[in-house]
Amino acid sequence: MQAARIYYIEIPAPDIEKADKFYHSILYIKVENINETLNVIKAQGGEVLLSKEEIGGGYGFSATFKDPNGNHLGLWCEN
């Protein structure tokens, strides 16, 4: 599995609840294999919120997880 690196992201958000709702629905990380990545996330202290599911219309698959700091992020892959 090839690792992707995110070095730094900062998003000013005076209304945290509004920002959480918005970014929770749009932030996705492209991976080669969602199930392998979810296993790594769990091993590193993350929590799977939504297991791999088909998006439909040929748009691939997605899953959602919470990192150890409570941030919700999504995974995406083609197959």
C-alpha positions in Angstrom: 0.0 0.0 0.0 1.4 3.4 -1.0 1.2 6.0 1.7 0.0 9.5 1.1 1.4 12.3 3.2 -0.5 15.3 4.5 1.9 17.7 6.1 -0.4 20.5 7.2 -3.9 21.7 6.8 -5.3 24.7 8.6 -8.9 25.9 8.1 -10.1 28.9 10.0 -13.6 28.2 11.4 -15.3 30.6 13.7 -18.4 28.3 13.7 -17.0 24.9 14.5 -20.3 23.0 14.2 -21.0 24.5 10.8 -17.4 23.7 9.6 -17.6 20.2 10.9 -20.8 19.5 9.1 -19.5 21.0 5.8 -16.0 19.4 5.8 -17.2 16.1 7.1 -19.2 15.7 3.9 -16.4 16.8 1.4 -13.0 15.8 2.7 -11.9 12.6 1.1 -8.5 11.0 0.7 -7.9 8.8 -2.4 -6.4 5.4 -1.5 -5.7 2.2 -3.4 -7.5 -0.1 -1.1 -10.1 1.1 1.4 -10.2 -2.0 3.5 -6.4 -2.2 4.0 -6.4 1.5 4.9 -9.2 1.1 7.4 -7.2 -1.7 9.1 -4.2 0.7 9.4 -6.4 3.5 10.7 -7.8 1.1 13.4 -4.3 -0.1 14.3 -3.2 3.5 14.8 -6.0 4.4 17.1 -8.6 5.7 14.6 -12.2 4.7 14.5 -14.2 3.5 11.4 -17.4 5.5 11.2 -18.7 4.1 7.9 -17.3 1.0 6.3 -16.6 0.7 2.6 -19.7 1.3 0.5 -20.4 1.9 -3.2 -21.1 5.5 -4.2 -23.1 4.4 -7.2 -23.2 5.5 -10.8 -19.6 4.2 -11.3 -18.1 6.8 -9.0 -16.2 4.3 -6.9 -16.3 3.6 -3.2 -16.0 5.6 0.0 -15.6 5.1 3.8 -15.5 7.5 6.7 -13.3 7.5 9.8 -12.4 9.5 12.9 -8.8 10.1 13.6 -7.4 9.9 17.2 -8.0 13.7 17.6 -11.7 13.4 16.7 -11.5 14.7 13.1 -13.8 13.1 10.6 -12.3 12.3 7.2 -13.3 10.2 4.2 -11.6 7.7 2.0 -12.2 7.2 -1.7 -11.1 4.6 -4.2 -12.0 3.7 -7.7 -12.7 0.0 -7.0 
